[in-house]
Amino acid sequence: MTPDFLTESASHLSDLVALRRRLHADPELGRHLPRTQRQVLDALAELDLEITTGTSLTSVAAVLRGGRPGPAVLLRGDMDGLPVAEETGLEYASANGNMHACGHDLHTAGLVGAARLLHTHRAELPGTVVFMFQPAEEAEGGAEPMIAEGLLELTGERPVAAYAIHVVSSDRGVFATRPGPIMAGVAELRVTIRGRGGHSSAPHLNVDPVPAAAELVTALNVLVTREFDIFDPVVLSVTQLRGSAAINVIPETAEVGASIRTLSRESLERVRSRSAEVARGVAATHGCTAEVEFVDLYPPTVNAADETAESLRVLTAVFSEERVRVMEQPRMGSEDFSYVLQEVPGTFVFLGAVPEGVEPGAATNHSPKVQFDDGLLGEQAAALASLAWNALTRQG
């Protein structure tokens, strides 16, 4: 019989809210989050868990072994903030120049809550749960080094399922997910166009790379709209243009930088090859050369069909049909839980967390003004605990 985690979570809410607000007031960036790690370790100290901390990053992996035999499942919460100066005016707002503008403080506190709920029932827990507290989701990528350091082998066997919940600035208390791709993969394109610099008064005596860079911006946008299927979308955004530091100098080089989002390996490989061809062709037309660097960052986040169908069933049973939605389309943002889902079948879920009285979408994730409702932490913890319990019971 599945415990009533939703009812039980109410007794943990005040502690989880306090933890979340301490984290929110002191966000850290990247792979090294020593103060955040200490908060997590202190919050887990009274539980009977096997704790492993990272060596190349300040991760925390906690293993809860149940009293009954069964497989292992993994639950994940990311911990890092963003280099955003907060403008919410909250009493517990960050003042250190960084901000939990993507809700990772809620993810961390919610995962602590799930650990407490499952620990209460460890005697009848049919298997093992791995709690993955991950740094560096926002920039450097923390999931991949955690996996490399043995995260998926901590229990002696690989998890049979993995789950994560991410808060978003949409309808409060609504869970949303979908089978298949749910978030895009991300890559970066960097092009250096090389000409011959000189005085701005004599462009005919030089080879100006700036017009080539300007034309390349248009050419890359045309490439995406003309050569890629809208049902396997590619989003290419040119976000960087650099030329001369002085207004009266034709530069030796001009640089173009773009962020690229894809949902399939086929589109990624095609945009990689075609963007390089277009860049070199445009440069050559202007008498320049182009040096092209294409950097893969995160792969697409892909939910397993069977696990996601089961996740939707569990969430509906716990929270009601009105609070669970199947997304029609993926989001084109990216997420490094994708590395876990490449190794373990599972489900990534969004939870709308706009506070009451705030218009959904008025300030979105990564905005200096975004706010999330930590009154939902108990429900977030109950959802994670329910997903883990169901997977252990079903696959044990």
N, C-alpha and C positions, 0 to 999 in steps of 0.2 A: 504494500500500500504506500502511495506517495505521500510524504508529509505535507501538511498545509503550510508551505513556506511563506505564502503571502500573509497569512494571519500572524505567523511567528515573527515576520520581519518588522512588525510595528515596534516590538520591544528593543530593536537595535537602531531605530531610526535616529534618535537624538545623538547617539555616539557617532554614527556615520556622517551626519550633518556636521558635527564638530570637527571630525577628521577632514572632511572635504573642505571646510572653510580654512583650516590651518594650511592645507595644501594650496588652496587658491591664493592665500596671502603671500606665499613664498614659492612661486614657480621657478623651476630650473630648466635648462635647455640641454638637448643633445643626449649623449651617451653617459655623462657623468652627473648624477643627481644625488649626491651624498645625503643631503638633508631630507629629500623625499624618500630615499631608501630607508633612512632611520625611522621616519614616520611609519612606514609600512612594517618594518620589523617590530617596532613597539606595538603596533596594532595587532600583530599576530602572536605576540609573545606568550599569551596565556593559552594558546591552542596547541594541541598535540600534533605538531607538523614537523616534517623533515625539511629544513630550510637549506637552500643552496643559493649563494650569491655569485654574481658574475665576476670574471677576471678582467675581461676587456671592456666591461661596462657595468654600471651599478644596478644590475638586474636583481630581482628576487624571484626564485621559483620555490614554491611551497607544495609539498606532497602530503595529502591526507589519505591514509590507508584505512579503508573500511573494515568493519568486523566480519564481513562476509566476503567470500571469494568472488572475483569478477574482473572485468577488464579495467582499463584506465581511460579517463576522458580529460580534456584540457579546457580550462577557462582562462581567458586573457583580458587584462586591463593595461592600457598604456599610461605612462606617468609623466611625460615631458610637456613643457609649455611652449610658447611661441615668443619671439622677440617683438612683442607688441606692447605698447604703453597703454595700460587699461584706462578706460573712460566711462566706467559704469557708475561710479559714485557709491558703490556698495561699502558697507562698514568694514568688510573684510577684503576689500580690493587690494590687489598687489601694488606695492610702491617701489619695486626694485627694477622697473623698466621692462619686465617680462609679464606674460599673462597666460592663464589657462583659458585661452580664447577658443579652444576646440573641445572643452569639456573633459579633458583627461583626468582632472581632479575628481570628477564624478566617476569615471571609469575605475580609478584606483580605489576609491571608497566603496563603490558598489561591489568590487571583487572581494574586498575585505569582508563585506557583509555576506556574500555568498559563502565564503570560507567559514564564517561563524555559524550560518544556518546549517550547512552540511556537517560541520563538526559536532553540532548538537545531536545529530542522528548517526554518528560514525559507527555505533555498534551494529546497526542494521544496514549500513551503507554497503551495497553489493559491488564493491570494487574500489578503485583508487581515483582520486581527483588531483590533477596538477593545476596549481594556480600560477599563472604566468604574469608577473608584474614587469612590464617592459619599458625601458627607456627608448628615446630616439625614434619614435614613430614619425615625427614631423620632418626630419631632415636627413639624418645620417643613416637611418635604418637600424633598428635594434632587434627585430625578429630574427634576421639571418644570423647574426653573431650568437644569439641565444641558442638557436638550433645547432650551430657549429660547436658550441660548448657543451652539448649533450642534453638539451632540454627534453627532447622527445624520447630519450632513453633513461630518464631519471628513475622510472618505476621498475625497470627491467623489461618492459615491453612497451611498444609504441601505443599511444592513445588510439582508440577506435573512433573518436569523434572530438571535434574542437568547436568552441563557441566564443563569440565576442559580441558585446553590445556597445554601440556608439550613439551618444546623444546628438541630436540635431535640433536646429531652431525651427521646428514644425509643431504640429498640433500636440498639445500636452498629453502624455500618457499613451500615445499610439505607437505600437510596434509595427515595423514595416521591414519586409525582406522579400527575396525572390530567389528561385532556383537559377543556377547558371551564373553568368557574370553579373555582379552587383556593383562593382567599382572598376574603374579603368586602370590599365597599366600606365606608367608615366616614363617618359624619356626626355632628354634634353638635346637640342641641336645647337651647336656653336660653329659659326662660320667666320673665318678671317679672310677678308678680301684684300689682296695685296696689289697695290699699284706703284706709283712713283710720286713721292710727295714734293711739294715746292710752294712757291708764293701764290696766294689766292688770286693775285692780279693777272697771272699768266697760266690759266688752266691748259692752254694749248701746248705748253712746254712740259707738262706733267701728265701723269696717268691717274686720274682722280677715282679712287675707289668708292667715294660716297654715292654717286649716282647708281653704281652697281648695287650697293647695299640697299638703296631705296627701291630699286626695281626688284630686288630679291624678295623684299617684304611682300609685294604684290604677287610675285610669281609663286611663292610658297602658299599663299592663301588660295590662289587659283588651282594649284596642284591638288589641294584637299577637296575642293568643291567639284573638280572635274574628273578625278581619277579614282575616287573611293566611293563605295556603296554606302548610301545613307543608312542602310540597315545593319552595317558593320562600321559604326561611325569612327571618324578620326577628328580630334580637335587639335588644331595647331595654332598656337598663339605666339606671335612674335612679341617679346617683352623687353628686348634689349637692343639698342642701337648705339654704337660708339664710333666717333670719328676723331677729329682733331681737338686737342685741349685749348687751342688758340683759334680765334675766329678768322684770323687772316692767314691761316696755314692750310694748304691742301695736305691731308695726312698721308702717310705712307700706307696705312692700313685702315680699314673700317671693319667693325665687328657687328654681327647679327646673332642674337640669341633667341631661341624659341623653346617653349614648353609644348610637349606633344603627348596626347592621351589616346590610347587605343584599347580595344576590347578583345582583340585576337592577335595571335602570333603572326598570322598571314598579313594583316594590316601593318603591324609593326615592322616586319621585314621589308614590305613594299615601300613604306614611307621612309625607311632608312636608306634604301638604295636610290629612290627617286629624288629625295631632297638633296642628296649629294650630287646627282646628275644635274639637277636644276641649278644648284649653286655654282657648279663649275661652268655650266653653259652660260649663265648670266654674266659671270665674271669675265669669261672669255670674250663675250660680245663687247665688253667695255675695255678690252685690252689688258685685263687683270687676270690674276690667278686666285683660286679659292682653296683654302685649307679647311677641311670639314671634320668636325668631331661629333660623333653621335653616341650619347651615353645612356645606356639602359639604367633605370632606377628601380621602380617596383613593377612586378608583373600584374596583370589584372587579378582582382579578387573574385574568385569563382566559387559559389556555393554548390555543394553536392545536392543533386536533385532529391534523393531519398531522405537525407538528413534534413533538408529544408522543409520538405512536406511534413515530416515528423515535428520539426520545430514549430511550424505554423499550427499544427494540431495541439501541441502542448501549450503554447501561448494562448490560444483560443480557449482551451479548457480552464486555464488559470485566470485569465483576464477578461474574457467574453469576446464574442465575435466582433463587436463594435470597435474594439481596441486593437484589432489585428488586421493589417492590410497586406495584400500582395502587390508589390511594386510592378508597374507596367514596364518601366525602362530602368536600366542601370544609372547610377550617378557617374559623372565623368571625372570626379575627384579620385584620388588614389589612396591606398592603405597597405601597409606592409604586413598585416595579418595574412595577406596573399601568400607569403612564404610558408606559413603554417598550413594553409588550405591546399598548397601544392603537395604537402606530405601527408596530411590527415583529412579525411572527409569531414565537412562541418558546415556551419552556418554563421554568417555575419549579419547582425540585426541592427537596425536603426531604432532609436527610441526618441520620439518627440518630447522635448523638455522645455518648451517655452513657459516661463512663469505665468500664472494667472494674471489677467489684465494687460498682458503684453501681446501685441499683434504678431502672429507667426510670421517669421521672415523679416520683421522690422530691422533686426540686426542678425546677421548670419554668422555661422562658424568662421572664426578668424577675424571677425570685426572687433575693434577695441571697445565696442559698446554691447557686445552680445552677452546675454544672461541666460543661465540654465537653472531650472528649479530643482534644488537638492531635496525637496520634499518627496521626490520620486525615487530616492536612493533605496528605500526598502523594497519597492517594486522591482527595481533593477536587480537587486540582490536576489529576490525571490525568483525572478525569471531565469537568471543564470543557474541558480541551484536546481530549479525544476528541470531545465534542459539537461543538466549533468545527471541528475537522478534518473530521468527517463532513459537516457542513453545507456547508463549502466544496467538498468533493469531490462531493457529491451535486448541488449547485445550480450548480456551475461549468460 
